Amino acid sequence: MNLSDRDRAVNWHPYTQMKTADPIIPIVKGHGLYLFDDTGKQYIDAVSSWWVTLHGHAHPYIAQRVSEQLHTLEQVIFAGFTHEPAVQLSENLLKLLPKNQEKVFYSDNGSTAVEVALKMCIQFAFNEGKEKTKILAFKNAYHGDTFGAMSVSGRSAWTQPFGEMLFDVVFIDPPTPENLDELKSIICKHPNEWACFIYEPLVQGAAGMLMHHPEDLSELMRFCRANDILMIQDEVFTGFGRTGKVFAADHLQEQPDIMCFSKGLTGGTMPMGITTASRRIFEAFLSEDNYKTLFHGHSFTANPLACTAALASMEILMREETLAAIEVICKKHQSFSEHLMRHPKVEKVRQTGTILAWEIKNDNRTSYFNEIGKVVYRKFIKRGIIIRPLGNVLYLVPPYCITREELDIVYRNITEVLDELEASQ
Ligand SMILES: *Cc1c(COP(=O)(O)O)cnc(C)c1O
């Protein structure tokens, strides 16, 4: 049996209808921008393997650092003990975050980083003896797949079976200059009842790369601050260079109370989540009263290997050449988006930094249109490019190691696929 068949016999894949799924592609090797399957075919990873791979696959520097760490200290219980990689990573990360972020709490992935943030806010109110349980979030938000994270995410087919069991959340539209007054009035309807406001800053990733402007979000944040509503900024996707700056926070004029990180945190090499908090949040948990403790943790909290991978990845990220490479991607995306806008099959082209998204125009061929994502995905796979549409939204989120020439290859293939769609009408 080949690897695909053996896989099918034993594995259950994420976000996959196993009955109708296309054959699963066995990947045997990764190198920089490329993944290689068991027939030797190479694929350009234009989506950074679900938005995590920052510097390319099997990066030798990260591999070397993790390997050294593996021979030194692979894991230690993080209650009652600490280690150099965790302390160093917290120090390095906090230096890059908004000034008010002072404490780092480790977990294992983006969803857990969000769970921790929500628990911090809800218990913050509890510890202060206040009745604040309402949560504010954006429509179509995506904050993860665990129950708390699902609760603050938009309701969809993904959450439907669990509807009754998710906690109540007030969903508002992302801010625009036109709707800001309306959003404020919704918030004002429940004064002093908000436990927190959670949001993906600038780009709502899984919703289909929906984007809003930093000025509008800053204005909404300013209003939340004035009304004493705690803010959780979920930078699981936007962090570590994706938006063209190191964090989405670098585009904003207001500081959140809590921030969440994962995905690019370790350069896409190891699972890890981080929740950071301001001094005010942290101090609300300091007490002689044991009930005010944050009773949360995971077996692998602050795993030294993952911390080391994150340290190495952040070191590469902050190198001048990497920041310059990010700049190149931003600029090239910008000129390609002008080209895209003129294509008859394309609408709603949008870009934030290294994230470029657009939609395939619906020409009223509805049943076919529902399948358009799959059709397009297969076309790109055939061409050796991994582009995984969200419905009819296509997007690029390339690793920062992609060269100008490789970007041009991707752009050229996109144009050809769009032309094929146009011709097939
Ligand atoms: C992916 C994502 C998450 C969930 O992270 P996982 O590691 O997949 O659990 C949370 N928030 C945002 C904004 C994300 O994009």
The ligand as a Gaussian input file, in Angstrom:
#p B3LYP/6-31G(d) Opt

LIG

0 1
 C       -5.820000      30.036000      13.352000
 C       -6.355000      31.035000      14.282000
 C       -6.684000      30.694000      15.607000
 C       -6.616000      29.283000      16.123000
 O       -5.310000      28.805000      16.160000
 P       -5.055000      27.225000      16.193000
 O       -3.597000      27.100000      16.446000
 O       -5.456000      26.699000      14.852000
 O       -5.877000      26.659000      17.296000
 C       -7.099000      31.706000      16.450000
 N       -7.203000      32.976000      16.017000
 C       -6.906000      33.333000      14.764000
 C       -7.009000      34.765000      14.365000
 C       -6.485000      32.385000      13.839000
 O       -6.226000      32.733000      12.582000

